[in-house]
Amino acid sequence: MLTRTARSRRTLLAALLATLLATAAPPAVGQADPPDVDCPPGQTNCDVWDDDPGTPGGGDPGGGGPGGGDGDGGTCQWNGRVIPCYDELLGWFHNGDGCYYKQIEPRPEGTPDGFDWYLLTCNGGDLGSQRTELRDAPPPSYGAPPDPEELARRVLASIDLLPPRVAVAPRRRLGPGLVGLPVWMWASPDRPGQPRHYFGPQHASDTDRGLTVSIEAKVDRVIWDMGNGIELTCADAGTAYHSDSPLAGKPSPDCGYDSGYPKPGTYQIQATTHWTVSWSGGGQRDSFEVTRPSNTVTIQINELQVVTQ
């Protein structure tokens, strides 16, 4: 639903468009401009791709420009100020001339075959700087769908991949461990009932300009830094240690430092979950990896004392 401001602007644009079409003589026939800068909606800069997932709903960081946040969130720059690269009412911004382009629909009667009329709002979106133009092609990247992987990263930013909460045995608060004895490691969710946020799988999708991308995110391994230069890889979250279990005192069945620490000392242990994000859309499919490091836990290892008589 349009806001009152958007409705007022749409009414004004319609009136301006009617006036411009009535007085447009002779028409200016524009050719397709040479490629310069791709700036599709959803990007934060007209000059480069930003593959880092952003904060959903971040809006227009410049806080200005036409549309008041009604566009798709991309931003471009004109005369030193940040403006949306796409505006719902004005159309697509073209970096080469500082104008927004919006195709006039329905096509005005008498439009030559192979041509379309466009309403140009120039000077970075100044409603007082408008004209119509007859073109045989839109400017570069006009209406172009996003890169599928870039959209996949935007979808990823809409879900939570939380860092694991890790634990080890022996536990320092219950007493030290001993040199050469097995150490258990495991990761557990900080909040019950949300295992998918910590290990997956999680699914999400989004559609932008006719392109739909779906993702699946899941942890495929956990790498443990044991604090002494040793790294161990576990295929899953591991098994929690219980002193009354039949496995107590034995190596962990799935995630442990079986040989134990060779030297006494105090060690800081940290785990990193490695997520594989698989995506598909636009006839393409691929995957990329993201990581989430855990908190650190401390383990105390003492020398094994041999009692002799």
Disulfide bonds with the S-S distance in Angstrom:
Cys39-Cys46 2.46
Cys39-Cys76 2.40
Cys39-Cys85 2.06
Cys46-Cys76 2.23
Cys76-Cys85 1.92
Cys99-Cys122 2.00
Cys234-Cys255 2.07
